[in-house]
Amino acid sequence: MGIEIERKFLPRSDAWRAAAHKVVPMAQGYLNDLALVDSGAMRASVRVRIEGDAAFLNIKSRELGTTRQEFEYPVPVVEARALLELCVGGLVEKNRHYVEHAGHLWEVDEFLGDNTGLVVAEIELAGEDETFARPDWAGVEATHAARYYNLALASRPFSQWRDDERQAQDLMEGR
């Protein structure tokens, strides 16, 4: 069983672009929706993702915060395309930029389609208490804000957010 320990940040600038050493296009969808997970009827999200020339089926426990159970299995791309047709909610499309900073790999997701305009930077850690150097471009932390999770973006994309949600004032004020 895999455990994912991840923190999310909203970049304050696009300075990360100069440090990106690789970009991979991704398209993903969910076989269950946010309402089922939020209601407790399902305790995990089930995602299919095509990333570049590879595809994966991913099951992730639904827990807000830094740590979740995660299971990932490779699937043929042709099957992943068929599974994407079965998904509920919208398709989440993005370009993932890989950025090395002070010994850690940052993944900066630049969203497309209905989520155009949203950029989220993530860092995976070996432990919840692991220290890391935060790049100058990494702004306010969004780890505990459910609306920045991909499952939520499939159900209610960035294009449907209110202005105050787009400004992330609640994150800066600790709400």
C-alpha positions in Angstrom: 0.0 0.0 0.0 1.3 3.4 -0.9 1.1 6.5 1.2 1.1 9.9 -0.3 2.3 12.9 1.7 1.8 16.0 -0.3 1.5 19.8 0.3 0.0 22.2 -2.1 0.8 25.9 -2.7 -0.4 28.6 -5.0 2.5 30.2 -6.8 2.8 33.9 -6.3 4.7 34.3 -9.6 5.6 32.3 -12.7 9.3 32.3 -11.7 9.1 28.5 -11.5 8.9 28.3 -15.3 12.6 29.1 -15.7 13.5 26.2 -13.5 11.2 23.6 -15.0 13.2 20.8 -16.6 10.3 18.8 -18.0 6.6 19.3 -19.0 4.1 16.5 -19.3 0.5 17.0 -20.7 -2.1 15.2 -18.6 -5.8 14.4 -18.9 -7.7 12.8 -16.1 -11.2 12.0 -15.0 -13.0 10.3 -12.1 -15.2 7.3 -12.1 -16.9 8.6 -9.0 -17.9 12.2 -8.1 -17.2 14.5 -5.3 -20.7 14.3 -3.8 -20.4 10.5 -3.3 -17.0 10.9 -1.6 -18.1 13.9 0.5 -21.2 12.2 1.6 -19.2 9.2 2.9 -20.9 6.8 0.4 -17.4 6.3 -1.0 -14.2 6.7 0.9 -11.9 7.0 -2.1 -11.6 8.7 -5.4 -11.1 6.5 -8.5 -9.2 8.3 -11.2 -8.0 7.4 -14.7 -5.1 9.6 -16.0 -3.2 9.8 -19.3 0.1 11.4 -18.8 2.2 11.8 -21.9 2.4 8.3 -23.5 1.4 6.4 -20.3 -1.8 5.8 -18.5 -2.8 4.9 -14.9 -5.7 3.9 -12.8 -5.4 5.5 -9.4 -7.3 5.0 -6.1 -6.8 7.6 -3.4 -8.3 7.7 0.0 -10.4 10.8 0.7 -8.7 12.7 3.5 -8.2 16.4 3.6 -4.6 17.2 4.5 -1.2 16.0 3.8 -1.4 12.2 4.0 -3.6 9.8 2.0 -3.5 6.1 1.0 -2.7 5.8 -2.7 -2.8 2.9 -5.1 -1.7 3.3 -8.8 -1.8 0.8 -11.6 -0.6 1.1 -15.2 -3.3 0.5 -17.9 -3.0 0.6 -21.6 -3.6 4.1 -23.1 -6.4 2.8 -25.3 -8.2 1.5 -22.3 -7.6 4.7 -20.4 -9.2 6.7 -23.2 -12.3 4.4 -23.0 -12.4 4.8 -19.2 -12.3 8.6 -19.6 -15.5 8.3 -21.6 -17.1 6.7 -18.5 -16.0 9.4 -16.1 -18.4 11.7 -14.2 -17.9 15.4 -14.0 -15.5 17.2 -16.2 -12.2 16.2 -17.6 -9.2 17.8 -15.8 -6.5 18.8 -18.3 -3.2 20.2 -17.3 0.5 20.6 -18.1 2.6 19.3 -15.3 6.0 21.1 -15.0 8.7 19.4 -13.0 10.9 21.7 -11.0 13.9 20.8 -8.8 14.5 23.0 -5.8 16.9 22.4 -2.9 16.8 18.6 -3.2 13.1 18.2 -3.7 11.0 17.8 -6.8 8.1 20.2 -7.2 5.2 19.5 -9.6 3.6 22.6 -10.9 0.2 22.0 -12.5 -0.9 24.6 -15.0 -4.5 23.8 -15.6 -6.3 24.0 -19.0 -9.9 23.8 -20.3 -12.5 24.7 -17.6 -9.7 25.2 -15.1 -7.6 27.6 -17.2 -6.0 30.3 -15.0 -5.4 28.0 -12.1 -1.8 27.0 -11.2 -1.0 24.7 -8.2 2.4 23.6 -7.0 2.8 20.4 -5.1 5.7 18.8 -3.2 5.6 15.1 -2.1 7.4 14.4 1.1 8.8 11.3 2.9 7.1 12.3 6.2 4.6 14.8 7.5 7.3 16.6 9.5 9.9 16.6 6.7 11.5 20.0 6.3 12.0 21.5 2.9 13.2 24.8 1.4 10.2 26.7 0.0 11.0 28.5 -3.2 10.4 32.2 -3.4 7.7 31.7 -6.0 5.6 29.3 -3.7 2.9 31.5 -2.2 0.1 30.7 0.1 -0.4 27.0 1.2 -3.6 25.4 -0.1 -3.1 21.8 1.3 -6.2 22.0 3.5 -8.5 23.6 0.9 -10.6 20.9 -0.8 -11.4 23.0 -3.8 -7.8 22.7 -5.1 -8.0 18.9 -5.2 -8.4 17.5 -8.7 -11.6 15.6 -7.8 -13.2 18.9 -6.7 -11.9 20.6 -9.9 -13.6 17.9 -12.0 -16.9 18.6 -10.2 -16.7 22.4 -9.9 -13.9 23.8 -12.2 -12.1 27.0 -11.6 -14.2 28.8 -14.3 -17.2 28.4 -11.9 -15.5 29.8 -8.8 -16.6 33.1 -7.3 -14.1 36.0 -7.4 -13.4 35.7 -3.7 -12.5 32.0 -4.1 -10.1 32.9 -7.0 -8.3 35.4 -4.8 -7.8 32.8 -2.1 -8.3 35.4 0.7 -9.6 32.7 3.0 -6.3 30.8 2.7 -4.3 33.8 3.5 -6.5 34.6 6.5 -6.1 31.0 7.8 -9.7 29.9 7.1 
